[in-house]
């Protein structure tokens, strides 16, 4: 009996290296596990930083499994990135953070938006 190799499943990565111009960003979604607590602190911090930078962008938060279909950028904790990738719109940019407060990737996001740079998934 000849040995046949079992085909390996194919996994499709979504949102691997999406990008968007800062001027095109209308909505940022903070994707979290349950929609309360630490994610609300991150959302409020982003709103404060965006306002200070003079940005006019809507910042919302939702569970990582229910990301709005009109989100241009999805911000999520590194531990939820896999779930967020599956739920996010295909063209959304995914920004991952590690620390809930003053994470360098969140500071870079605000800086890039303020400077009109291209925002690329992390």
URTA-V624014 format. One record per residue. PHI is phi in degrees with one decimal (999 if undefined). NEAR is the number of other C-alpha atoms within 12 Angstrom. Layout:
# URTA-V624014
phi->PHI near->NEAR
phi->PHI near->NEAR
This chain:
# URTA-V624014
phi->999 near->3
phi->-78.0 near->4
phi->-81.6 near->5
phi->-114.3 near->6
phi->-75.3 near->6
phi->-73.8 near->6
phi->-61.8 near->6
phi->-85.6 near->6
phi->-65.8 near->6
phi->-102.7 near->6
phi->-109.2 near->7
phi->-102.8 near->11
phi->-83.9 near->16
phi->-103.3 near->22
phi->55.6 near->29
phi->-71.7 near->23
phi->-141.1 near->19
phi->-69.0 near->25
phi->-146.5 near->24
phi->-150.7 near->30
phi->-75.4 near->23
phi->-54.1 near->27
phi->-64.8 near->19
phi->-91.6 near->22
phi->-81.0 near->33
phi->-111.1 near->22
phi->-138.3 near->30
phi->-113.5 near->42
phi->-112.9 near->44
phi->-89.3 near->48
phi->-93.4 near->44
phi->-134.0 near->37
phi->-76.3 near->26
phi->-126.2 near->18
phi->92.9 near->23
phi->-146.0 near->19
phi->69.1 near->15
phi->-61.2 near->21
phi->-66.4 near->31
phi->-66.9 near->26
phi->-64.1 near->21
phi->-64.6 near->33
phi->-58.9 near->32
phi->-63.0 near->23
phi->-64.7 near->24
phi->-63.5 near->36
phi->-60.7 near->28
phi->-62.6 near->20
phi->-66.9 near->26
phi->-64.7 near->28
phi->-63.6 near->19
phi->-61.7 near->14
phi->-83.1 near->20
phi->77.0 near->16
phi->-86.6 near->28
phi->-110.0 near->22
phi->-141.5 near->27
phi->-79.7 near->24
phi->-122.2 near->34
phi->-123.5 near->35
phi->-135.5 near->35
phi->-155.8 near->30
phi->-60.5 near->28
phi->-61.5 near->34
phi->-89.3 near->27
phi->-134.3 near->26
phi->-70.5 near->35
phi->-59.5 near->26
phi->-69.5 near->20
phi->-102.7 near->23
phi->-72.7 near->33
phi->-84.6 near->37
phi->-128.7 near->48
phi->-114.1 near->56
phi->-107.3 near->48
phi->-148.6 near->46
phi->-66.5 near->32
phi->-52.1 near->25
phi->-69.9 near->18
phi->-108.0 near->28
phi->-58.6 near->33
phi->-61.6 near->25
phi->-66.2 near->26
phi->-62.4 near->39
phi->-59.5 near->37
phi->-74.1 near->26
phi->-94.8 near->30
phi->-71.7 near->39
phi->-57.9 near->26
phi->-55.9 near->26
phi->-96.1 near->25
phi->-73.3 near->38
phi->-86.4 near->39
phi->-105.9 near->45
phi->-112.0 near->41
phi->-102.2 near->35
phi->-126.8 near->30
phi->-113.0 near->20
phi->-92.9 near->19
phi->-72.4 near->27
phi->-126.0 near->21
phi->57.0 near->19
phi->-70.6 near->22
phi->-57.0 near->18
phi->-69.4 near->27
phi->-73.0 near->35
phi->-63.4 near->27
phi->-65.2 near->26
phi->-58.6 near->38
phi->-62.5 near->37
phi->-61.4 near->24
phi->-64.2 near->24
phi->-63.4 near->33
phi->-65.3 near->25
phi->-88.5 near->18
phi->75.9 near->20
phi->-81.1 near->19
phi->-78.0 near->24
phi->-100.4 near->34
phi->-121.5 near->29
phi->-55.0 near->29
phi->-106.0 near->28
